[in-house]
Every structure is written in structure tokens, then in C-alpha cells.
Amino acid sequence: MQWVIFIPLLLPLAIVSGAFDGIKRVIAQASADIIENEVVS
């Protein structure tokens, strides 16, 4: 019975935290690329 209550609460949290991880990874990759380009030029 608890799962019926918790799953709707946990699912959005999992999606949001996954989205944040993805955004962080994209920002980290972008900043690494920018730094690399600065060093090269």
C-alpha cells in the first residue's frame, strides 16, 4: 500500500534529479570545450 503513495512522489523527483544531472553534464562539457578552445587559440 505504501508504494501506491510513494511512487507518484518519487517518480517526479527521479525525473527532476536526472534532468539536473544531464544539465550539469552538458554545462561541464560545454565549459571544458570553451576552455580547450581558449587554450588552443
N, C-alpha and C positions, 0 to 999 in steps of 0.2 A: 504493500500500500504506500509506503514511503516513496518508492521510485516514481509513482504516479505524480507525486507532489514535486519531487526534486528534478526529474528530467526536464520539464519545461523551464525550470530556473537555471539549470546547468548548461543546457544547450546554447542559449544566447551568450552566456559567459564564455563558453568554449569558442564560439564563433568570433566573439569580440577579441579574446586574447590571441586567437590565431591570426586575426586581421592585424592586430598590433605587431605581432612577430613578423608578419610579412612586410608591413610598412617599415619597421626598424631595419629589416634586411635590405630593402630597396634603398633606404636612405644611406645605410652603411656602404652599400655597393656604389651608389652614386658619388658619395663623398670620396671613397677610395679612388674612383675613376678620375674625379676632378683633381685630387692631389697628384695622381700619377701623371695627368696631362700637364699640370703646372710644372712638375719636375722635368718632364721631357722637353718642354718648350722653355 
